[in-house]
Amino acid sequence: MAMPKVGWGAVVLGEPTDLEDWSNVLKEPFDPWVEMHGIETVLRSASLDELESASEVRDRSLAQIERLNGAMALSQESKPLRFGGVVQFTTDGRLHRTLFAEIFESRDRFFHATVTVIGPDGKPVPPASPQPSDVQRWMAIADDDGLLEDAFIYFGKAVDWFDIYKALECLILRFGEGSESAFLELAWEPRSDVVKLKRTANWARHARRKFDPPEKPMPIAEARQLLARLLRRATRERA
């Protein structure tokens, strides 16, 4: 086995199926990528290797994991992973760990199947040259777009109306320049659906129900699906 690249990494924790998603989607030579070291899943990135201390790696990893959680939720419907410690890879091939306690929840997930394409001659078709995954492309875009990065972070936590509203607000600020009407004019999704999404979220996120609800509030599962379509469209526009 080749010696790992000198630098830093962050252990990520979660359900096995979600860890497997990260390993399948985040591969070298593209950034960020995931490596397996024993039973640990380790997130690597060139942006971590430039740092000098475990505390700096921890801080940057926490932010990177948050936005990756949003991108992985959008791409694979993965449940968020959590930061589990810092790993330093040294020139002698040793791994030096700085551990932090972390808690994660469990859930049921379907397993992803691996598909082999068979050619007309009955033999497997060789895989195409490696390409960055959607998630890796999205992270490169988010590096230069703070509002889109925030939208990914909120989407990764969007199990309640507050984060759904904030993710939508980021998209409106970025692509409608803060104007809801300008965002609706983009016609990425039916106007009535986007209006209902925002009105439902704005009503539901306040404990005292400060605003009147839509006539038929949007179910939260439907809202998340609509938000996912809007976020995918946003990444295509930025690409």
Secondary structure as a PSIPRED ss2 file (coil, helix, strand):
# PSIPRED VFORMAT (PSIPRED V4.0)

   1 M C   1.000  0.000  0.000
   2 A C   1.000  0.000  0.000
   3 M C   1.000  0.000  0.000
   4 P C   1.000  0.000  0.000
   5 K C   1.000  0.000  0.000
   6 V C   1.000  0.000  0.000
   7 G E   0.000  0.000  1.000
   8 W E   0.000  0.000  1.000
   9 G E   0.000  0.000  1.000
  10 A E   0.000  0.000  1.000
  11 V E   0.000  0.000  1.000
  12 V E   0.000  0.000  1.000
  13 L E   0.000  0.000  1.000
  14 G C   1.000  0.000  0.000
  15 E C   1.000  0.000  0.000
  16 P H   0.000  1.000  0.000
  17 T H   0.000  1.000  0.000
  18 D H   0.000  1.000  0.000
  19 L H   0.000  1.000  0.000
  20 E H   0.000  1.000  0.000
  21 D H   0.000  1.000  0.000
  22 W H   0.000  1.000  0.000
  23 S H   0.000  1.000  0.000
  24 N H   0.000  1.000  0.000
  25 V H   0.000  1.000  0.000
  26 L C   1.000  0.000  0.000
  27 K C   1.000  0.000  0.000
  28 E C   1.000  0.000  0.000
  29 P C   1.000  0.000  0.000
  30 F C   1.000  0.000  0.000
  31 D C   1.000  0.000  0.000
  32 P C   1.000  0.000  0.000
  33 W E   0.000  0.000  1.000
  34 V E   0.000  0.000  1.000
  35 E E   0.000  0.000  1.000
  36 M E   0.000  0.000  1.000
  37 H E   0.000  0.000  1.000
  38 G C   1.000  0.000  0.000
  39 I C   1.000  0.000  0.000
  40 E E   0.000  0.000  1.000
  41 T E   0.000  0.000  1.000
  42 V E   0.000  0.000  1.000
  43 L E   0.000  0.000  1.000
  44 R E   0.000  0.000  1.000
  45 S C   1.000  0.000  0.000
  46 A H   0.000  1.000  0.000
  47 S H   0.000  1.000  0.000
  48 L H   0.000  1.000  0.000
  49 D H   0.000  1.000  0.000
  50 E C   1.000  0.000  0.000
  51 L C   1.000  0.000  0.000
  52 E C   1.000  0.000  0.000
  53 S C   1.000  0.000  0.000
  54 A H   0.000  1.000  0.000
  55 S H   0.000  1.000  0.000
  56 E H   0.000  1.000  0.000
  57 V H   0.000  1.000  0.000
  58 R H   0.000  1.000  0.000
  59 D H   0.000  1.000  0.000
  60 R H   0.000  1.000  0.000
  61 S H   0.000  1.000  0.000
  62 L H   0.000  1.000  0.000
  63 A H   0.000  1.000  0.000
  64 Q H   0.000  1.000  0.000
  65 I H   0.000  1.000  0.000
  66 E H   0.000  1.000  0.000
  67 R H   0.000  1.000  0.000
  68 L H   0.000  1.000  0.000
  69 N H   0.000  1.000  0.000
  70 G H   0.000  1.000  0.000
  71 A H   0.000  1.000  0.000
  72 M H   0.000  1.000  0.000
  73 A H   0.000  1.000  0.000
  74 L H   0.000  1.000  0.000
  75 S H   0.000  1.000  0.000
  76 Q H   0.000  1.000  0.000
  77 E C   1.000  0.000  0.000
  78 S C   1.000  0.000  0.000
  79 K C   1.000  0.000  0.000
  80 P C   1.000  0.000  0.000
  81 L C   1.000  0.000  0.000
  82 R E   0.000  0.000  1.000
  83 F E   0.000  0.000  1.000
  84 G E   0.000  0.000  1.000
  85 G E   0.000  0.000  1.000
  86 V E   0.000  0.000  1.000
  87 V E   0.000  0.000  1.000
  88 Q E   0.000  0.000  1.000
  89 F E   0.000  0.000  1.000
  90 T C   1.000  0.000  0.000
  91 T C   1.000  0.000  0.000
  92 D C   1.000  0.000  0.000
  93 G C   1.000  0.000  0.000
  94 R C   1.000  0.000  0.000
  95 L E   0.000  0.000  1.000
  96 H E   0.000  0.000  1.000
  97 R E   0.000  0.000  1.000
  98 T E   0.000  0.000  1.000
  99 L E   0.000  0.000  1.000
 100 F C   1.000  0.000  0.000
 101 A C   1.000  0.000  0.000
 102 E C   1.000  0.000  0.000
 103 I C   1.000  0.000  0.000
 104 F C   1.000  0.000  0.000
 105 E C   1.000  0.000  0.000
 106 S C   1.000  0.000  0.000
 107 R C   1.000  0.000  0.000
 108 D C   1.000  0.000  0.000
 109 R C   1.000  0.000  0.000
 110 F C   1.000  0.000  0.000
 111 F C   1.000  0.000  0.000
 112 H C   1.000  0.000  0.000
 113 A C   1.000  0.000  0.000
 114 T C   1.000  0.000  0.000
 115 V C   1.000  0.000  0.000
 116 T C   1.000  0.000  0.000
 117 V C   1.000  0.000  0.000
 118 I E   0.000  0.000  1.000
 119 G C   1.000  0.000  0.000
 120 P C   1.000  0.000  0.000
 121 D C   1.000  0.000  0.000
 122 G C   1.000  0.000  0.000
 123 K C   1.000  0.000  0.000
 124 P E   0.000  0.000  1.000
 125 V C   1.000  0.000  0.000
 126 P C   1.000  0.000  0.000
 127 P C   1.000  0.000  0.000
 128 A C   1.000  0.000  0.000
 129 S C   1.000  0.000  0.000
 130 P C   1.000  0.000  0.000
 131 Q C   1.000  0.000  0.000
 132 P C   1.000  0.000  0.000
 133 S C   1.000  0.000  0.000
 134 D H   0.000  1.000  0.000
 135 V H   0.000  1.000  0.000
 136 Q H   0.000  1.000  0.000
 137 R H   0.000  1.000  0.000
 138 W H   0.000  1.000  0.000
 139 M H   0.000  1.000  0.000
 140 A H   0.000  1.000  0.000
 141 I H   0.000  1.000  0.000
 142 A H   0.000  1.000  0.000
 143 D C   1.000  0.000  0.000
 144 D C   1.000  0.000  0.000
 145 D C   1.000  0.000  0.000
 146 G H   0.000  1.000  0.000
 147 L H   0.000  1.000  0.000
 148 L H   0.000  1.000  0.000
 149 E H   0.000  1.000  0.000
 150 D H   0.000  1.000  0.000
 151 A H   0.000  1.000  0.000
 152 F H   0.000  1.000  0.000
 153 I H   0.000  1.000  0.000
 154 Y H   0.000  1.000  0.000
 155 F H   0.000  1.000  0.000
 156 G H   0.000  1.000  0.000
 157 K C   1.000  0.000  0.000
 158 A C   1.000  0.000  0.000
 159 V C   1.000  0.000  0.000
 160 D C   1.000  0.000  0.000
 161 W H   0.000  1.000  0.000
 162 F H   0.000  1.000  0.000
 163 D H   0.000  1.000  0.000
 164 I H   0.000  1.000  0.000
 165 Y H   0.000  1.000  0.000
 166 K H   0.000  1.000  0.000
 167 A H   0.000  1.000  0.000
 168 L H   0.000  1.000  0.000
 169 E H   0.000  1.000  0.000
 170 C H   0.000  1.000  0.000
 171 L H   0.000  1.000  0.000
 172 I H   0.000  1.000  0.000
 173 L H   0.000  1.000  0.000
 174 R H   0.000  1.000  0.000
 175 F H   0.000  1.000  0.000
 176 G C   1.000  0.000  0.000
 177 E C   1.000  0.000  0.000
 178 G C   1.000  0.000  0.000
 179 S C   1.000  0.000  0.000
 180 E H   0.000  1.000  0.000
 181 S H   0.000  1.000  0.000
 182 A H   0.000  1.000  0.000
 183 F H   0.000  1.000  0.000
 184 L H   0.000  1.000  0.000
 185 E H   0.000  1.000  0.000
 186 L C   1.000  0.000  0.000
 187 A C   1.000  0.000  0.000
 188 W C   1.000  0.000  0.000
 189 E C   1.000  0.000  0.000
 190 P C   1.000  0.000  0.000
 191 R H   0.000  1.000  0.000
 192 S H   0.000  1.000  0.000
 193 D H   0.000  1.000  0.000
 194 V H   0.000  1.000  0.000
 195 V H   0.000  1.000  0.000
 196 K H   0.000  1.000  0.000
 197 L H   0.000  1.000  0.000
 198 K H   0.000  1.000  0.000
 199 R H   0.000  1.000  0.000
 200 T H   0.000  1.000  0.000
 201 A H   0.000  1.000  0.000
 202 N H   0.000  1.000  0.000
 203 W H   0.000  1.000  0.000
 204 A H   0.000  1.000  0.000
 205 R C   1.000  0.000  0.000
 206 H C   1.000  0.000  0.000
 207 A C   1.000  0.000  0.000
 208 R C   1.000  0.000  0.000
 209 R C   1.000  0.000  0.000
 210 K C   1.000  0.000  0.000
 211 F C   1.000  0.000  0.000
 212 D C   1.000  0.000  0.000
 213 P C   1.000  0.000  0.000
 214 P C   1.000  0.000  0.000
 215 E C   1.000  0.000  0.000
 216 K C   1.000  0.000  0.000
 217 P C   1.000  0.000  0.000
 218 M C   1.000  0.000  0.000
 219 P C   1.000  0.000  0.000
 220 I H   0.000  1.000  0.000
 221 A H   0.000  1.000  0.000
 222 E H   0.000  1.000  0.000
 223 A H   0.000  1.000  0.000
 224 R H   0.000  1.000  0.000
 225 Q H   0.000  1.000  0.000
 226 L H   0.000  1.000  0.000
 227 L H   0.000  1.000  0.000
 228 A H   0.000  1.000  0.000
 229 R H   0.000  1.000  0.000
 230 L H   0.000  1.000  0.000
 231 L H   0.000  1.000  0.000
 232 R H   0.000  1.000  0.000
 233 R H   0.000  1.000  0.000
 234 A H   0.000  1.000  0.000
 235 T H   0.000  1.000  0.000
 236 R H   0.000  1.000  0.000
 237 E H   0.000  1.000  0.000
 238 R H   0.000  1.000  0.000
 239 A C   1.000  0.000  0.000
